[in-house]
Amino acid sequence: MDNQSVMKLNLLTLKFSGEWSNLEVPFQSNYFRASLPHNRAALIVGVLFYSAFGILDMLLMPENKSTTWLIRFAIVNPVLIGIFLLSFFKSFEHFINPLISCASILAGGGIICMVVVAPAPVNYSYYAGLLLVFMWSYTFVRIPFLWASMSGWVLVILYQIAAIWISPTPFAVLLNNNFFFISANIMGMIACYSLEYYARRDFFLTRQVDMEREKINRVKQELEGQTAEYQIVNRTLEQEVAARRQVEEVLRESEEKYRSVVERSLVGIAIIDDAFQYTYANEEFCKMAGREKQEIIGKNFTSLLDEESKLLAAEVNRRRQIGEDVPSQYEFLFVQKNGEKRTGEVRSSLYIDSSGKTKIIIQVIDITERKHVEEALRESEEMHTKLVATMPDIVVRTNLQGEIRFVNDVGLHLSNYQLDELIGQNMLSFIAPEDKERIIQNTFLMFERNLGPQEYHLIMKDGRKLLFEVNGDVLRNEDGSPYGMVQICRDITERKRTEEVLRESEEKYRLIAENTADVIAVMDLNLRLTFISPSIQRSLGYTVEEFMNMSLDRIITPRSLENMLAVFDEEMKLEATGSADPGRMRIVEIEEYKKDGSVVWRESSISIQRDRENKPIGVITVNRDITLRKKAEEALRESEDKFRKLTEASNVGITITDGQRFLYVNPATCKMSGFSEEEYLSRPMIEFVTPDSRELIYQRAMDRLAGKPVPDRYEISVLSKESGVKWAEVGATVIEYHGKPATIFTMLDITDRKKAEAEKESLQAQLLRAQKMEALGQLAGGVAHDLNNVLGILSGYSELLLMEIPEGQRARGHVEKIFQSTEKGAAIIQDLLTLARRGVTVADVINLNNVVADFLATPVFDKIKDFHPRV
């Protein structure tokens, strides 16, 4: 990516700088329009909260209520409402920042005025209102960082003036308040700075995407111009081909002149008279018919065909005789002398010989091999198409502009979209905002190299945000030019949640990184490296260039090298016998040196690299850490059998069954259950399924073979040697296997997910009970505090009355009973507070003289003496 794609900002003002300074004006306009509804809502909420706190004025300082309400309802709220009304004028865009900053200073200044007029100690707690103003200024309204910071620090300075010179505040209270004010101001500045920075970054990235889209449109127009030129060339070639065909028709009229050409033709040519008998056949026709020329001449045309082709030939002849137009090209099955059948593509035409007789010239092309190839290709395409349909992953194909062109059924099922809702949509619109910048960068890098699996959040139709592991590649034409992209997306949301649960319960262990890649090496028959995969740097610390220049004795420890050379020697001797299995593989454990000098154990899967003639030309090794043994089947194997290579390397269990027995199982299935491949192939399919799932899977298999509709994926329980029972998510579809109908199953082990779901439900039940107890405790605490305030007044005044009423008077007995009842009520309230705090009451010995002395030194005692001089 070039330097112009890097966003440059002034670190203090956050304005665009350098070559991007021209974006500042459009950003400010865009930011104003985007944040205007939010700022209006913030003004209304500010008015509501500022008014609601007037209730505290009435409760805490009723004697000053008129002053505080004047500030709230006659000054601050009208100003906020006025700014709200001004926001509906077009010129508001030019004054929004100073107006909202002034509103913040006015709201905070009003609270500072309330602190000044409120009596002590009530005014000590009114400072908390400034914290709400800071939160409102920095995070709720959307104004630039500098304006918000200016209003915040102005309020801090105004509070210092009021608390030090206008209404002196005790040093401890002043220090405490300043600590919270300055901390809240700094945290608010950081939050406001981050919000504005990311808003500018999103705007910058959007502009970058628009610029890239314009470039792509220009390239598209150029390609359309080239396509028009190619169409003109194609029409010229078509005219030339038509002219050439006319010349060929003229050349065929002279049989004698071109007999030598016909005899050497690779196309079978024969002539049939009006009695439908052969009068001429060239060598290629005789070769295809499997007979000598003299065995063909004089024979009826249909005598060389099988029964079905004879009926077709008779029908064609009948239609020709009655004057109907018939196609000039057919496919017939010719039966050779030895009984072998060959498929011929037959073209016929009429001509009149020199004697005036009408004859038929037939041209036969032996397409038997082509038919076999087409049939094999059809079966292969059907196999791979159904495999893609049954894969548990999402498969998405897009063009170079990112527009979706194909999504498999799993993608539609997970996203809840219909196919017509996705086709033509840009893939970027389904990417979470936090991942868009990274996926754009990775898309450009993907045209240069293979990035491997990447993790992105995708947004579903219902708004769910799921984490996917995405592995993509570029689709290229035969000349190497790209024409699209394909992405394989695996939903790893549940896997991530399961990993999180395991990390919380077992903090000492960490899961193996998901994207750890095997190291693939290719060597010639002299054991010299010809290729090494880039994952060698993550694995051993070497770069590709460093590793390619190293010999085996510098890579492998002496003992392991001796073992590996012995295995290679055994394989070469076995290869020399000519009876060796070309697809065999040897697995050895070796020690390798890392770049830092340490030694690691690795499992190396060794196979022979072959050319098209199946001759050995090199050695392929797939190396991985032994701890990743379960993923060993993903090692690279070059084999003409593409389906087996894919399934052997898959982590998903794949089996093929005829409804009664297994015809094929891949290694992942055996590893999941613990049963060997021989056990699967030799025993009935139903024995590997638990009794609870046998009827379900048997019935659905029969329905599927019969063509009835069945669910695409469902869950069953299967038997396992190690754990007894495992849960699997199964997908199935009907295929043709070795010429017979069969069912291909894909099984994903979801046992851990099932256990995690059960544990999650248990934890949720425990959390619900805890929340209920917490709510009960909060209710009890609130009630206890309210009752305690009431009993405090009753207890205090009871003591004061006991001090004023002399002993022996009847009223003194009543007061003593009131005082005793308040003490009992206080004990009950203490129990409620103990329940609310989830604690127990602790008794301790204290010095009452010290407590009384400390209380006598407080301003509260002075205030009591003002009201009660006799205390």
Secondary structure, 3 states (H helix, E strand, C coil): CCHHHCCCECCCCCCECHHHHHHHHHHHHHHHHHHHHHHHHHHHHHHHHHHHCHHHHHHHCHHHHHHHHHHHHHHHHHHHHHHHHHCCCCCHHHHHHHHHHHHHHHHHHHHHHHHHHCCCCHHHHCCHHHHHHHHHHHHHCCCCHHHHHHHHHHHHHHHHHHHHHHCCCCHHHHHHHHHHHHHHHHHHHHHHHHHHHHHHHHHHHHHHHHHHHHHHHHHHHHHHHHHHHHHHHHHHHHHHHHHHHHHHHHHHCCCCCCHHHHHCCCCEEEEECCCCEEEEECHHHHHHHCCCHHHHCCCEHHHHECHHHHHHHHHHHHHHHCCCCCCCEEEEEEECCCCCEEEEEEEEEEEECCCCCEEEEEEEEECHHHHHHHHHHHHHHHHHHHHHHHCCCEEEEECCCCEEEEECHHHHHHHCCCHHHHCCCEHHHHECHHHHHHHHHHHHHHCCCCCCCEEEEEECCCCCEEEEEEEEEEEECCCCCEEEEEEEEEECHHHHHHHHHHHHHCCCCCCCCCCCCCEEEEECCCCCEEEECCCHHHHHCCCHHHHHCCCHHHHECHHHHHHHHHHHHHHHHHHHCCCCCCCCCEEEEEEEECCCCCEEEEEEEEEEEECCCCCEEEEEEEEEEHHHHHHHHHCCCCCCCHHHHHHHHCCCEEEEECCCEEEEECHHHHHHHCCCHHHHHHCEHHHHECHHHHHHHHHHHHHHHCCCCCCCEEEEEEEECCCEEEEEEEEEEEEEECCEEEEEEEEEECHHHHHHHHHHHHHHHHHHHHHHHHHHHHHHHHHHHHHHHHHHHHHHHHHHHHHHCCCCCHHHHHHHHHHHHHHHHHHHHHHHHHHHHCCCCCCCCCCHHHHHHHHHCCHHHHHHHHHCCCC
